[in-house]
C-alpha cells in the first residue's frame, strides 16, 4: 500500500484547491484502489478531530469524494467506470462527516445549550418549503432562450463559430477552428434560486455558478482579452494564457487574471463584491465604467478583497482557502456574519422570502451547516444557536428574537 501520509497530503491539496493535474491523476488512482479505503477513512477521522481542537478550522467538506469525481479534469466515463466500487462505502463516510460538521457547528457556537434547551421555546414550524424546479436558462446571441432542464445531452446550439454541448448539468463550449466568430456573439446563462450549474468556457476555463447567478461571455474569445460579466456568485478555474488575460466584470469592480482559481460573490442585494483567491494571483480594480477614481490591489493566495458601494477603497483580509466556495460541496459557511446576511444566503437557495419581527442588530453567526433538503431542518439548526427563533408562513420565514 502507498504511504498514507502522502495520500492525506494529496487530499489536503485538493481540498485547498492547490492540487496539480499530475497529483490529481495520482489521487484518482488511489481512490479507485479498494486497498486505500483505510487511508481515506483515517484522513477523515483526523479532520474531524481537528474540528474540536482548532477553532480556526471552520470548514470540512462533507462530500469530498463526490467533489473529486465531479471535477471537470476527469471525464464522466472515467469516473463512473472506476469509482463504482467505493461509491457505497464513501457515501456512508460522507454522511457521517456531514453529521459531524453540523453537530460541531451548533455546539461550537452554543456549547452550554443542549438540543432540548435549544428547542424549548421554538415556534411550531409549518410544513417544509420545497426546493424550486431544477431549471437553468441559456440565452443565445439572437435572443433565443433555451430551458436547459428540458434538453437531452448533446449539441444544444451552433452559433458564432462554436458548438454548445450539454453534458449532464454542465454546458461545454467547443470553438470551431475553421469558423470565424460572429462579432459581438455573446451568450448568457441564468441560474435560478435553489440550483447550481457548471460551465466550460470556449478557452477551456471552468466555472461553477451558484444559485441566483448569471454570467455573460462571448462564444469565442477572439480579442486580446477574455472578458466575462458576472452577477451573483461563481467559482472560476481559469486556463492559463499569458497573452490573453481573463477579465471578470461586475457592477462594482473588475478583476484580471492569467490563470488561477478564485471565487467571486457579487449579489446586488449584498451591496458589495467579495473576491477570494485560492491559487495564482488576481488584480482587483475598483475603477469600472462610471467610477474612474477607484483603488486597485493584487491578491495573493489566501487573501480576499471586499469592494462595496459606500467607498472607493478595496479592503484586503486573510482567508483560509479551505473556506472558499464550500457551497460547491453542499455547505452553507458563515464567517461571523450578521443574521440578515446569513438569511440572504438561505433565501437564495430555498427561494423564500424573509421578514423580521424584531431587529437583529449586533447578532452574528459563524460556522458551517449542510444545505438540507428542507429549509425547516436548516432553520432548526440556526435556531439552535440561541440567537433567533423562526416561524414558517407559507413561502416566508418570519425571524424573531
C-alpha positions as CSV (number, residue, x, y, z in Angstrom):
1,X,0.0,0.0,0.0
2,X,1.2,3.5,-0.8
3,X,2.2,5.8,2.0
4,X,-0.9,7.0,3.9
5,X,0.6,10.4,4.8
6,X,1.2,11.1,1.1
7,X,-2.4,10.3,0.3
8,X,-3.6,12.6,3.0
9,X,-1.3,15.4,1.6
10,X,-2.9,14.9,-1.8
11,X,-6.4,15.1,-0.3
12,X,-5.5,18.2,1.6
13,X,-4.1,19.8,-1.6
14,X,-7.4,19.0,-3.4
15,X,-9.5,20.5,-0.6
16,X,-7.4,23.7,-0.6
17,X,-7.7,24.0,-4.4
18,X,-3.9,23.7,-4.9
19,X,-3.6,20.3,-6.4
20,X,-1.8,19.9,-9.7
21,X,-3.0,17.8,-12.6
22,X,-0.3,15.2,-12.0
23,X,-1.3,15.0,-8.3
24,X,-4.9,14.8,-9.3
25,X,-4.3,11.8,-11.5
26,X,-2.4,10.2,-8.7
27,X,-5.2,10.9,-6.2
28,X,-7.7,9.4,-8.7
29,X,-5.7,6.2,-8.8
30,X,-5.6,6.0,-5.0
31,X,-9.3,6.5,-4.6
32,X,-10.1,3.8,-7.1
33,X,-7.9,1.3,-5.3
34,X,-10.0,-0.6,-2.7
35,X,-6.9,-1.1,-0.5
36,X,-6.8,2.7,0.2
37,X,-10.1,2.9,2.0
38,X,-8.4,2.8,5.4
39,X,-6.1,5.6,4.5
40,X,-9.1,7.7,3.3
41,X,-11.0,6.9,6.5
42,X,-8.0,7.9,8.7
43,X,-7.8,11.2,6.9
44,X,-11.4,11.9,7.5
45,X,-11.1,10.9,11.2
46,X,-8.1,13.2,11.6
47,X,-10.0,16.1,10.0
48,X,-12.9,15.6,12.4
49,X,-10.5,15.6,15.3
50,X,-9.2,19.0,14.2
51,X,-12.7,20.5,14.5
52,X,-12.7,20.0,18.2
53,X,-9.0,21.1,18.7
54,X,-8.7,24.0,16.3
55,X,-11.2,26.9,16.4
56,X,-9.8,28.2,13.1
57,X,-10.9,25.0,11.4
58,X,-14.3,26.2,10.4
59,X,-15.0,24.2,7.3
60,X,-14.9,20.5,6.5
61,X,-16.0,19.1,3.2
62,X,-19.0,16.8,3.8
63,X,-18.8,15.1,0.4
64,X,-15.1,15.2,-0.6
65,X,-15.3,12.1,-2.7
66,X,-18.2,13.4,-4.8
67,X,-16.3,16.6,-5.3
68,X,-13.3,14.8,-6.6
69,X,-15.1,12.6,-9.1
70,X,-17.2,15.6,-10.2
71,X,-14.1,17.7,-11.0
72,X,-14.1,18.6,-14.7
73,X,-10.5,17.5,-15.0
74,X,-11.9,14.0,-15.3
75,X,-14.3,12.7,-17.8
76,X,-17.6,11.3,-16.5
77,X,-16.9,8.0,-18.3
78,X,-13.6,7.5,-16.4
79,X,-15.2,8.5,-13.1
80,X,-18.2,6.2,-13.5
81,X,-16.1,3.2,-14.7
82,X,-13.6,3.3,-11.8
83,X,-15.4,4.7,-8.8
84,X,-18.5,2.4,-8.5
85,X,-16.7,0.1,-6.1
86,X,-16.2,2.8,-3.5
87,X,-19.4,4.7,-4.0
88,X,-21.4,2.9,-1.3
89,X,-18.6,3.0,1.3
90,X,-17.7,6.6,0.7
91,X,-21.3,7.6,0.7
92,X,-21.6,6.4,4.3
93,X,-18.4,8.2,5.3
94,X,-19.7,11.4,3.7
95,X,-22.9,11.1,5.7
96,X,-21.0,10.7,9.0
97,X,-18.7,13.6,8.1
98,X,-21.7,15.8,7.2
99,X,-23.4,15.0,10.5
100,X,-20.2,15.7,12.5
101,X,-19.8,19.1,10.9
102,X,-23.4,20.0,11.7
103,X,-23.2,19.0,15.3
104,X,-19.9,20.9,15.8
105,X,-21.4,24.0,14.3
106,X,-24.2,24.0,16.9
107,X,-22.1,23.0,19.8
108,X,-19.2,25.4,19.0
109,X,-21.5,28.4,18.8
110,X,-23.6,27.4,21.8
111,X,-21.6,25.0,23.9
112,X,-23.8,25.1,27.0
113,X,-27.1,24.6,25.3
114,X,-28.4,21.1,24.7
115,X,-30.7,20.1,21.9
116,X,-33.8,20.1,24.1
117,X,-32.9,23.5,25.6
118,X,-32.4,25.0,22.2
119,X,-35.9,24.0,21.1
120,X,-37.7,24.6,24.3
121,X,-39.1,28.0,23.1
122,X,-39.3,27.0,19.4
123,X,-42.3,28.1,17.4
124,X,-44.3,25.3,15.8
125,X,-43.0,25.1,12.2
126,X,-45.2,24.8,9.2
127,X,-44.6,22.0,6.5
128,X,-41.2,22.4,4.8
129,X,-40.9,24.6,1.7
130,X,-39.9,22.6,-1.3
131,X,-36.9,23.5,-3.4
132,X,-37.7,25.3,-6.7
133,X,-37.6,23.4,-10.0
134,X,-34.2,22.4,-11.4
135,X,-34.1,24.9,-14.2
136,X,-31.5,27.0,-16.0
137,X,-31.8,29.3,-19.0
138,X,-29.3,29.8,-21.8
139,X,-29.8,33.0,-23.9
140,X,-28.3,32.9,-27.4
141,X,-26.9,35.9,-29.3
142,X,-30.1,36.2,-31.3
143,X,-32.2,36.5,-28.2
144,X,-33.5,32.9,-28.3
145,X,-33.9,31.4,-24.8
146,X,-33.4,27.7,-24.0
147,X,-34.6,25.9,-20.9
148,X,-31.6,23.6,-20.3
149,X,-33.6,21.4,-17.9
150,X,-35.8,20.2,-20.8
151,X,-32.9,19.2,-23.1
152,X,-31.2,15.8,-23.7
153,X,-27.4,15.5,-23.6
154,X,-25.8,16.5,-26.8
155,X,-25.5,19.6,-29.1
156,X,-27.6,22.5,-27.9
157,X,-26.7,25.1,-30.4
158,X,-24.2,26.1,-33.1
159,X,-23.6,29.8,-33.2
160,X,-20.8,32.3,-33.7
161,X,-18.3,29.7,-34.6
162,X,-18.8,27.5,-31.6
163,X,-20.6,24.3,-30.8
164,X,-22.5,24.2,-27.4
165,X,-22.9,20.8,-25.9
166,X,-25.0,19.8,-22.8
167,X,-23.3,17.1,-20.7
168,X,-25.4,16.3,-17.7
169,X,-25.7,19.6,-15.8
170,X,-22.6,21.1,-17.5
171,X,-22.6,23.2,-20.6
172,X,-19.4,22.9,-22.7
173,X,-18.3,25.3,-25.4
174,X,-16.2,23.9,-28.3
175,X,-14.8,26.6,-30.6
176,X,-14.6,25.5,-34.2
177,X,-11.1,26.3,-35.5
178,X,-12.3,26.6,-39.1
179,X,-15.1,29.1,-38.3
180,X,-15.0,32.8,-37.7
181,X,-16.7,34.0,-34.5
182,X,-19.6,36.4,-35.1
183,X,-18.8,40.0,-34.0
184,X,-20.4,40.5,-30.6
185,X,-21.9,37.0,-30.3
186,X,-22.4,36.7,-26.6
187,X,-24.3,34.0,-24.7
188,X,-25.8,34.4,-21.2
189,X,-26.7,31.7,-18.6
190,X,-29.0,32.4,-15.7
191,X,-29.3,30.1,-12.7
192,X,-32.4,30.3,-10.5
193,X,-32.6,30.1,-6.8
194,X,-32.0,26.7,-5.3
195,X,-29.7,25.5,-8.1
196,X,-26.0,25.3,-9.2
197,X,-24.5,24.8,-12.6
198,X,-21.2,24.1,-14.3
199,X,-19.8,25.6,-17.4
200,X,-16.7,25.1,-19.6
201,X,-16.0,28.3,-21.5
202,X,-14.6,28.4,-25.0
203,X,-11.0,28.7,-23.7
204,X,-11.3,25.6,-21.5
205,X,-11.8,27.6,-18.2
206,X,-14.2,26.1,-15.8
207,X,-17.0,28.0,-14.0
208,X,-19.3,26.9,-11.2
209,X,-22.3,29.1,-10.8
210,X,-24.1,29.4,-7.5
211,X,-27.8,30.0,-7.0
212,X,-29.5,33.2,-8.4
213,X,-26.5,34.0,-10.6
214,X,-25.9,35.0,-14.2
215,X,-22.9,35.1,-16.5
216,X,-22.4,36.6,-20.0
217,X,-19.5,35.7,-22.2
218,X,-18.5,35.5,-25.9
219,X,-18.9,32.2,-27.8
220,X,-15.3,32.7,-28.9
221,X,-12.5,34.7,-27.2
222,X,-11.2,36.3,-30.4
223,X,-9.8,39.6,-29.0
224,X,-6.8,40.4,-26.8
225,X,-8.7,39.7,-23.6
226,X,-11.1,37.1,-22.3
227,X,-14.0,39.2,-20.8
228,X,-17.0,37.8,-18.9
229,X,-19.6,39.6,-16.9
230,X,-21.0,38.2,-13.6
231,X,-24.0,38.8,-11.4
232,X,-24.3,36.7,-8.3
233,X,-21.6,34.2,-7.3
234,X,-19.2,31.9,-9.2
235,X,-16.0,29.9,-8.7
236,X,-13.5,30.1,-11.6
237,X,-10.7,27.8,-12.6
238,X,-9.1,29.8,-15.4
239,X,-6.9,28.3,-18.1
240,X,-3.5,30.0,-18.3
241,X,-2.9,32.2,-21.3
242,X,-0.2,34.9,-20.7
243,X,-1.1,36.7,-23.9
244,X,-4.8,36.9,-23.3
245,X,-5.7,37.9,-19.7
246,X,-9.0,36.8,-18.2
247,X,-11.3,39.6,-17.0
248,X,-14.3,39.2,-14.7
249,X,-16.5,42.3,-14.7
250,X,-19.2,43.1,-12.0
251,X,-21.0,46.4,-11.3
252,X,-18.6,47.4,-8.5
253,X,-15.2,46.0,-9.7
254,X,-13.2,44.4,-12.5
255,X,-10.6,41.7,-11.8
256,X,-7.8,40.5,-14.1
257,X,-6.1,37.1,-14.0
258,X,-3.8,35.0,-16.2
259,X,-4.6,31.5,-14.8
260,X,-5.8,30.8,-11.3
261,X,-8.7,29.6,-9.1
262,X,-10.9,32.1,-7.2
263,X,-14.4,32.8,-6.1
264,X,-16.4,36.0,-6.8
265,X,-19.6,36.9,-4.9
266,X,-21.4,39.9,-6.5
267,X,-25.0,39.7,-5.5
268,X,-26.8,43.1,-6.0
269,X,-28.7,42.8,-2.7
270,X,-25.5,42.4,-0.7
271,X,-24.1,45.8,-1.8
272,X,-20.6,44.5,-2.1
273,X,-18.3,42.3,-4.2
274,X,-16.1,39.8,-2.4
275,X,-13.2,38.1,-4.3
276,X,-11.4,35.1,-2.6
277,X,-8.2,33.7,-4.1
278,X,-7.2,30.0,-3.9
279,X,-4.2,30.0,-6.2
280,X,-2.3,32.2,-8.6
281,X,-2.9,36.0,-8.4
282,X,-5.6,38.5,-9.4
283,X,-5.7,42.2,-9.8
284,X,-8.8,43.7,-8.4
285,X,-9.8,47.2,-9.8
286,X,-12.5,49.4,-8.3
287,X,-12.4,51.5,-11.4
288,X,-15.2,50.4,-13.6
289,X,-17.3,52.3,-16.2
290,X,-18.9,55.3,-14.4
291,X,-16.4,55.0,-11.5
292,X,-12.9,56.2,-12.6
293,X,-11.4,57.0,-9.2
294,X,-11.4,53.7,-7.5
295,X,-8.5,51.9,-5.9
296,X,-6.9,48.6,-7.0
297,X,-4.8,45.8,-5.4
298,X,-3.2,42.5,-6.2
299,X,-4.4,39.5,-4.2
300,X,-2.2,36.5,-3.2
301,X,-3.5,33.0,-2.4
302,X,-5.3,33.0,1.0
303,X,-6.4,36.6,0.6
304,X,-9.8,38.1,-0.2
305,X,-10.9,41.6,-1.2
306,X,-14.1,43.5,-0.4
307,X,-15.4,46.3,-2.6
308,X,-18.7,48.0,-1.5
309,X,-21.0,50.7,-2.8
310,X,-20.1,53.1,0.0
311,X,-16.5,53.9,-0.8
312,X,-13.8,53.6,-3.4
313,X,-11.2,51.8,-1.3
314,X,-10.9,48.0,-1.6
315,X,-10.4,46.2,1.7
316,X,-8.0,43.2,1.9
317,X,-8.1,40.4,4.5
318,X,-6.8,36.9,5.1
319,X,-9.0,33.8,4.4
320,X,-8.4,30.1,4.9
321,X,-8.5,28.6,1.4
322,X,-10.5,25.6,2.9
323,X,-13.4,28.0,3.4
324,X,-13.6,29.3,-0.1
325,X,-16.6,28.2,-2.3
326,X,-17.8,25.5,0.1
327,X,-21.2,26.0,-1.5
328,X,-19.9,23.8,-4.3
329,X,-19.9,20.8,-1.9
330,X,-23.3,21.4,-0.3
331,X,-22.3,23.6,2.7
332,X,-23.5,26.9,4.0
333,X,-20.4,28.6,5.5
334,X,-20.9,31.7,7.7
335,X,-17.9,33.8,8.6
336,X,-19.2,35.6,11.7
337,X,-21.8,37.2,9.5
338,X,-24.9,39.3,10.5
339,X,-28.1,37.4,10.7
340,X,-29.5,39.4,7.8
341,X,-26.6,38.3,5.6
342,X,-27.0,34.7,6.7
343,X,-30.7,34.8,5.8
344,X,-30.0,36.3,2.3
345,X,-27.9,33.2,1.5
346,X,-30.6,30.9,2.9
347,X,-33.3,32.7,0.8
348,X,-31.3,32.3,-2.4
349,X,-31.1,28.6,-2.0
350,X,-34.6,27.8,-0.8
351,X,-36.3,30.5,-2.8
352,X,-38.2,32.0,0.1
353,X,-38.9,35.5,1.5
354,X,-37.5,36.6,4.9
355,X,-39.2,39.0,7.2
356,X,-38.1,40.3,10.6
357,X,-40.4,41.0,13.6
358,X,-37.6,42.1,15.8
359,X,-34.3,43.8,15.0
360,X,-31.2,41.5,14.6
361,X,-28.6,44.3,15.1
362,X,-25.3,43.0,16.5
363,X,-26.2,39.3,16.2
364,X,-23.7,37.3,14.1
365,X,-23.4,33.7,13.2
366,X,-20.2,31.8,12.4
367,X,-19.7,28.2,11.4
368,X,-21.0,25.8,8.7
369,X,-24.0,23.6,8.2
370,X,-25.2,21.4,5.4
371,X,-27.7,22.5,2.8
372,X,-30.5,20.3,3.9
373,X,-33.3,19.2,1.5
374,X,-35.7,21.0,3.8
375,X,-35.5,24.6,4.9
376,X,-37.1,23.6,8.2
377,X,-34.1,21.5,9.2
378,X,-31.8,24.3,8.4
379,X,-33.8,26.8,10.4
380,X,-33.9,24.5,13.4
381,X,-30.1,24.4,13.3
382,X,-29.9,28.2,13.2
383,X,-32.4,28.4,16.0
384,X,-30.2,26.1,18.0
385,X,-27.6,28.9,18.3
386,X,-30.0,30.7,20.6
387,X,-29.7,33.9,18.5
388,X,-33.1,33.7,16.8
389,X,-36.4,32.0,16.6
390,X,-38.4,31.4,13.4
391,X,-41.9,30.7,12.1
392,X,-42.8,29.4,8.7
393,X,-45.7,31.1,7.0
394,X,-46.2,29.6,3.5
395,X,-43.2,30.7,1.4
396,X,-42.0,33.1,4.0
397,X,-39.8,32.8,7.1
398,X,-40.5,35.1,10.0
399,X,-37.5,35.8,12.2
400,X,-37.9,36.9,15.8
401,X,-35.6,37.2,18.8
